Amino acid sequence: MIRNGTVAEINSEELVLGDFLMVEEGTVISADGTIIHSNDFSVNESILTGESLSVFKDKSSTDNQVYLGCTVASGLAVATVIAIGNETKLGKIGKSLESIKEEKTPLELQIGNFVKKMVIAGAVVFLIVWVINYLQSKNVIDSLLKALTLAMSILPEEIPVAFSTFMALGAWRLMKMGIVVKQMKTVETLGSATVICVDKTGTITENKMSLAKLFVLKTGQTTEPRQSMDGSELELVRTAMFASEPIPFDPMEIALHETYTTSVQSDERPDYSLVHEYPLNGKPPMMTHFFETKDGKRVVAAKGAPEAIMNVSILNDDEKKLINEAIKSLAKVGYRLLGVAETEFSGSSFPETQQELKFKFKGIVAFYDPPKAILNQC
């Protein structure tokens, strides 16, 4: 941290509002803050958002804040502390979780409803038997005891034993599937569930992207990547690869580099070096890389959300319709999509934003994140 112009390392509980946090790759952020300076800064906010991919941020971003508990994925940033303790995003989530009241399970509600009905039925029987016995015997105590005995017999004493046995059988069946049940309520809730919602990426999937489909605008065809590609398909993969980081860390960029490696006979990557880049930004987001060889040959490639790439590309109505149809058909089956485009640019007076460049839309690359092997066995 920086306090009074001095860089120091202190315990996180000693942070106060107005301090300046210095966070770098691999560190866990100790408070909420606003970014005032950054260099290639990205942060993993999965603890708050559940998204496994890191988010690039700087002081000009729409969300230019860092949050307690998040891990810095790359780069460095300096941020002004704006919230600590329970006033942070993570602290507020913790407070809201503490305020949640424990609800009864569906089975408990059903049992409670059943018992209420039995009590009402017992009370009605009690009154009827008591009145009839009293009218015949004129003995209040004897009539009361007989009516009370009959009413109590209506409520079966085996209910707790029966339901406990059912829960134990459910826990035993789950145990055979490799699931350990800590609370019996888990069995009750699972038994009555009709829809189960789960987080997909990295939770029930391998979080290892593979290139599944290629949509080439030039041909209007959607194909699967092959080990030996040529023409427009190879050109699309090449452009998408150059739009990625030279040393990829994102699962989708790793998949693009791997596909390019297996598809080309001569690898061009050693001949090119990155001379300029626009990091992932905008809504929808996109990123652009400028690669150049020693003799001045340049590749300017962009990738991002298909809608973002369409917005910066020169397209006619027929091409837009074709792209939208491809997006709809690929997204329908759960693929993650990236639009890819290329342009030409000479000189070193780069525009302030990448959206000022005019691109030629190349196509769409679709990725698939396979489920974990253990799920395929279920």
Buried (B, 14 or more C-beta within 10 A) or exposed (E): BEBEEEEEEEEBEEBEEEBBBBBEBEEEBBBBBBBBEBEEBBBBBBBBEEEBBBBBBBBEBEEBBBBBBBBBBBBBBBBBBBBBBEBBBBBEEEEEEEEEEEEEBEBBEBBEEEEEEBEEEBEEBBEEBBEEBBEEEEEEEEBBEBBBEBBEEBEEEEEEEEBEEBBEEBBEEBEEEEEEBEEBBBBBBBEEEEEEEEEBBBEBBBBEBBBBBBBBBBEBEBBEBEEEBEEBBBBBBBBBBBBBBBEBEBBBBBBBBBBBEEBBEEEBBEEBEEEBBBBBBBEEBBBBBBBBEEEEEBBBBBBBBBBBBBBBBEBEEEBEEBBEEBBEBBBEEEBBBBBBBBBEBEEEEBEEEBBEBEBBBBBBBBBBBBEBEEEEEE
